[in-house]
Amino acid sequence: MIANLFKLGILVQPQHNKTPNKFADEIRFFRRWIKNPKATGGIVPTGSALAKSMASFVDPNSTAPVLELGPGTGVITKAILATGLAQSQLTCLEFSEEFIEPLKLLFPEINVVQGDAFNLETSFPSDTTEKFGAVISALPLLNFPIELRQKFITDLLDLMVPNAPIVQFSYGRKSPIPRNDALYSTKAHDWVVKNIPPARVWVYRRTA
Ligand SMILES: C[S@@+](CC[C@H](N)C(=O)[O-])C[C@H]1O[C@@H](n2cnc3c(N)ncnc32)[C@H](O)[C@@H]1O
């Protein structure tokens, strides 16, 4: 399939300074998108500017663990670790099996968990899981029903220390999670126009 796309000229071999690994990651990501566009969200991984912006909400001096949702090929994972956070403090929850082993090889000390972010209790029972100090999510939330997104944030807040950020990017103009001021604050940050497509970072924190 991919080879045919090259033959037809729909995909073009890189004529730029991308490393072979980066190109291989993009192909792997694109293959996954062909298999499951709804869960994969985009056709290329997040750009480094957006990844850095998401990671800037992680406090590497905190001892609380950090949770990344939907790490894919690990672009945002890399940016999170570049803040100085220890690999052993990071847990990554990924749904797609084919991303799991490459993530473990790339970041051997990270806790990589295969599971469903819309069913958090199965992977992280609230009575035995240490509370997270930040959640960095690249889930394609807009592809899922509003009720599921509401349940998702309510469940997630229960797994977090008070006032910890849930960081989510979105290509849309509106918050990908409906506002609920009684339960959490919603803050939009600047558009990252360097990203393809441009995206915006949203941050949610439990109120009271
Ligand atoms: C838009 S991609 C982001 C990948 C990577 N973090 C990046 O920024 O390039 C969405 C990722 O979320 C994963 N994903 C989708 N639904 C999921 C779910 N219910 N639970 C966990 N991961 C999920 C996909 O497999 C994919 O890796």
The ligand as an ORCA input file, in Angstrom:
! r2SCAN-3c Opt
* xyz 0 1
  C      -2.875     12.403     17.304
  S      -1.982     10.901     17.690
  C      -0.670     11.617     18.665
  C       0.583     10.798     18.648
  C       1.820     11.498     19.234
  N       1.666     11.768     20.660
  C       2.058     12.790     18.520
  O       1.751     13.831     19.115
  O       2.531     12.767     17.372
  C      -3.079     10.134     18.865
  C      -2.452      8.971     19.628
  O      -3.419      8.543     20.604
  C      -3.526      7.126     20.567
  N      -4.888      6.796     21.033
  C      -6.067      6.980     20.387
  N      -7.114      6.592     21.130
  C      -6.583      6.182     22.318
  C      -7.151      5.684     23.522
  N      -8.477      5.517     23.635
  N      -6.321      5.375     24.549
  C      -4.974      5.538     24.443
  N      -4.364      6.005     23.314
  C      -5.153      6.314     22.270
  C      -3.277      6.777     19.105
  O      -2.916      5.415     18.927
  C      -2.148      7.766     18.772
  O      -0.894      7.237     19.151
*
